[in-house]
């Protein structure tokens, strides 16, 4: 019976340190800030070991600077990944536009089967390819999801209509 009591006493002794709210330095500093939400301030600083160990405002300031620098560096990495991935998407959409120009030329010349083949074989995959690249790439973000989805719907609509036209002329 002694062992369960020891566990309860240990839990009671440790629990205040685990409670959300951070150290008294964090609480007091966050309470003084007028332009920052208190809960955000306490949450961010309490989650950082250097800030949680700080004994004064100077230590919190150093921790806050490092937290901000880490987040800025992380954001810069995401932007760099996005630039690279969006550059590939730009190439894909350039290829799509070239395919669509070929489709339009074939359509205008009455070569409906050629237009349909070019549309379904070359133009339709680019929006989804860009989406997949952005979702599975390093950035894991797709800032042009809406545009990709719209282009995907439109290219499939045009392809379906061309297929219908091709089926009717055969």
C-alpha positions in Angstrom: 0.0 0.0 0.0 3.0 2.3 0.5 3.8 2.3 -3.2 0.5 3.7 -4.5 0.7 6.5 -1.9 4.2 7.3 -3.1 3.0 7.5 -6.7 0.2 9.9 -5.7 2.5 12.1 -3.7 5.0 12.2 -6.5 2.2 13.1 -9.0 1.0 15.9 -6.7 4.5 17.3 -6.4 5.2 17.2 -10.2 1.8 18.4 -11.4 2.3 22.1 -10.8 5.3 22.1 -13.0 3.3 20.4 -15.8 0.4 22.8 -15.6 -0.2 25.1 -18.5 0.7 28.6 -17.7 4.4 28.6 -17.7 6.8 30.1 -15.2 6.1 33.1 -13.1 8.5 35.2 -15.3 6.5 34.1 -18.4 3.2 34.8 -16.7 4.2 38.2 -15.4 5.9 39.3 -18.7 2.9 38.1 -20.8 0.5 39.9 -18.5 2.4 43.2 -19.1 2.2 43.0 -23.0 -0.6 45.1 -24.4 -0.5 44.1 -28.1 -0.1 40.3 -27.6 -2.8 37.9 -26.6 -1.9 36.5 -23.1 -2.6 32.9 -23.9 -0.6 33.0 -27.1 2.4 34.6 -25.3 2.3 32.0 -22.5 1.8 29.1 -24.9 4.7 30.0 -27.2 7.1 30.8 -24.4 6.2 27.9 -22.2 6.7 25.5 -25.1 10.3 26.7 -25.6 12.9 25.2 -23.2 15.1 28.3 -23.2 12.1 30.6 -22.4 10.7 28.2 -19.8 14.1 28.3 -18.1 14.5 32.1 -18.3 14.7 33.8 -14.9 14.1 37.4 -16.1 12.7 39.4 -19.0 16.1 39.6 -20.6 16.2 35.8 -20.9 12.6 35.8 -22.3 13.6 38.4 -24.9 16.6 36.3 -26.0 14.3 33.2 -26.3 11.6 35.2 -28.1 14.2 36.4 -30.6 15.5 32.9 -31.2 11.9 31.5 -31.5 11.2 34.2 -34.1 14.4 33.6 -36.0 13.7 29.8 -36.1 10.2 30.5 -37.5 11.5 33.0 -40.1 14.1 30.5 -41.2 11.5 27.8 -41.5 9.2 30.1 -43.5 12.1 31.0 -45.8 12.6 27.2 -46.4 8.9 26.8 -47.3 9.1 29.8 -49.6 12.2 28.4 -51.3 10.5 25.0 -51.8 7.4 26.8 -53.1 9.4 28.8 -55.6 11.1 25.7 -56.9 7.9 23.7 -57.0 5.9 26.6 -58.5 8.6 26.9 -61.2 7.9 23.3 -62.2 4.2 24.0 -62.2 4.9 27.0 -64.4 6.6 24.7 -66.9 3.7 22.3 -66.7 1.2 25.0 -67.5 3.4 26.3 -70.3 3.3 22.8 -71.8 -0.4 22.7 -71.2 -0.9 26.0 -73.1 1.2 24.6 -76.0 -1.0 21.5 -76.1 -4.1 23.6 -76.0 -2.8 25.7 -78.9 -2.3 22.5 -80.9 -5.8 21.4 -79.9 -7.3 24.8 -81.1 -5.4 24.5 -84.4 -6.6 21.0 -85.0 -10.1 21.9 -84.0 -10.1 25.0 -86.3 -8.9 22.8 -89.2 -11.6 20.3 -88.6 -9.3 17.6 -87.3 -11.5 16.8 -84.4 -9.9 13.4 -83.7 -6.5 14.9 -83.5 -7.8 17.7 -81.2 -9.4 15.1 -79.0 -6.3 13.0 -78.8 -4.1 15.9 -78.0 -6.5 17.2 -75.4 -6.9 13.9 -73.6 -3.4 12.7 -74.1 -1.4 15.8 -73.3 -3.5 18.7 -71.9 -5.5 17.0 -69.2 -2.8 15.9 -66.7 -1.1 19.2 -65.9 -3.3 20.7 -63.2 -3.4 17.4 -61.2 0.4 17.0 -61.7 1.0 20.4 -60.3 -1.3 19.7 -57.3 0.5 16.4 -56.6 3.8 18.1 -56.8 2.8 20.8 -54.3 1.1 18.4 -51.9 3.9 15.8 -52.0 6.8 18.2 -52.4 8.9 19.7 -49.7 6.6 22.7 -49.0 3.5 20.6 -48.5 1.5 23.6 -49.4 -0.6 24.4 -52.5 -1.3 28.1 -52.8 -2.9 27.6 -56.2 -5.2 24.7 -55.3 -8.3 26.6 -56.4 -6.8 27.5 -59.8 -5.5 23.9 -60.3 -8.9 22.5 -59.5 -10.7 24.9 -61.9 -8.2 24.2 -64.7 -8.6 20.5 -64.1 -12.4 20.8 -64.3 -12.2 22.9 -67.4 -9.7 20.7 -69.3 -11.8 17.7 -68.5 -15.0 19.5 -69.7 -13.3 20.5 -73.0 -11.9 17.0 -73.5 -15.3 15.5 -72.9 -17.0 17.8 -75.3 -14.3 17.1 -77.9 -14.8 13.4 -77.4 -18.5 13.8 -77.9 -17.9 15.7 -81.1 -15.5 13.1 -82.3 -18.0 10.3 -81.6 -20.6 12.1 -83.6 -18.4 12.7 -86.6 -17.3 9.1 -87.0 
